[in-house]
Amino acid sequence: MSATAKGQPNGLATLDSTGKVPATQLAGRSAVAPLTATATLDFASISAGAIGTHTVTVTGAAAGDKVALGPPAAIEAGLIWCAYVSAANTVTIRLLNTTGGAVDPASASWKVAVFTT
């Protein structure tokens, strides 16, 4: 591949001194930092097969934006989590209890990152 392909779609990319691809090489994509929030959530006991929900305020979040979660390190076994932007500035986190009994998640810190579209 020639050096002229640098920064072109399917071309070469180089890293800057911080180990990131410079925005000028992102082929039409801007490097925008995600919107972030951290919240301590205390879900109520979740019955077998049920879903518990909590919301977190993330200023600037809009419906359709992508969400990534940083769950607590010690999350209870049998819980599956997901999140989405449910309203302007609001991310809803859902926990599904896949066990055969009730699970009462401990109060813990959750990290949320929203990537605007």
C-alpha positions in Angstrom: 0.0 0.0 0.0 1.4 3.4 -0.9 2.0 6.2 1.6 -0.7 8.2 -0.3 -3.3 5.8 1.1 -2.7 7.1 4.7 -5.9 8.3 6.2 -8.0 7.0 3.3 -10.8 4.4 3.8 -9.1 1.0 4.0 -5.7 2.8 4.0 -2.9 3.1 6.5 -3.3 4.9 9.8 -0.6 6.1 12.1 -0.9 6.7 15.9 0.0 10.0 17.6 2.2 10.3 20.6 -0.7 9.3 22.9 -1.4 6.1 20.9 -4.6 7.4 19.3 -5.4 7.7 15.6 -5.5 11.5 14.8 -8.9 12.9 13.8 -7.6 13.9 10.4 -7.2 10.1 9.6 -10.7 9.1 10.7 -12.1 9.2 7.1 -15.1 11.5 7.8 -15.6 10.7 11.5 -14.9 13.2 14.2 -13.2 12.1 17.4 -15.8 13.2 20.0 -15.4 12.2 23.6 -18.4 10.3 25.0 -20.8 11.9 27.4 -20.2 10.2 30.8 -21.8 9.8 34.2 -21.2 7.7 37.3 -24.0 6.9 39.7 -24.5 4.8 42.8 -27.5 2.6 42.2 -29.4 0.5 44.7 -31.7 -1.8 42.8 -34.6 -3.3 44.7 -34.8 -7.1 45.0 -35.5 -8.6 41.5 -37.7 -11.7 41.3 -36.7 -14.7 39.3 -37.1 -13.9 35.5 -38.0 -10.3 36.3 -36.3 -7.0 35.3 -35.1 -4.2 37.6 -34.6 -0.7 36.3 -32.9 2.5 37.3 -32.2 5.8 35.5 -29.0 7.9 35.3 -28.8 11.5 34.1 -26.4 12.0 31.3 -26.6 15.6 30.1 -26.7 15.8 26.3 -27.8 12.2 25.7 -30.5 11.8 23.1 -32.7 8.9 21.9 -30.8 6.8 19.4 -27.4 7.4 20.9 -25.2 4.4 21.7 -24.6 3.5 25.4 -21.8 1.5 27.0 -21.9 0.5 30.7 -19.3 -0.1 33.3 -21.0 -2.3 35.8 -19.6 -2.8 39.3 -16.8 -5.4 39.6 -18.8 -7.5 42.1 -22.2 -7.8 40.3 -24.3 -10.7 41.5 -24.2 -13.9 39.4 -27.2 -14.5 37.1 -27.8 -10.8 36.3 -27.6 -9.6 32.7 -27.5 -5.8 32.1 -28.3 -3.5 29.3 -28.8 0.3 28.9 -30.4 2.7 26.4 -31.2 6.4 26.2 -34.9 6.5 27.2 -35.4 10.2 27.1 -33.4 13.4 26.6 -30.5 13.4 29.2 -31.7 10.0 30.6 -30.2 6.6 30.4 -32.2 3.6 31.6 -30.2 0.6 33.0 -32.0 -2.7 33.1 -31.0 -5.8 35.1 -32.5 -9.2 34.1 -32.5 -11.9 36.8 -31.9 -15.2 35.0 -31.8 -17.2 38.2 -34.5 -19.4 39.8 -34.8 -17.1 42.8 -34.9 -13.5 43.9 -31.7 -11.5 43.7 -31.2 -8.3 45.7 -28.2 -6.5 44.1 -25.9 -4.6 46.4 -25.8 -0.8 46.1 -22.9 -0.1 43.7 -21.3 2.4 41.4 -22.2 2.2 37.7 -20.4 4.1 34.9 -22.3 5.2 31.8 -20.8 6.4 28.5 -23.1 7.8 25.8 -21.8 8.1 22.2 -23.7 10.7 20.3 -24.8 10.0 16.8 
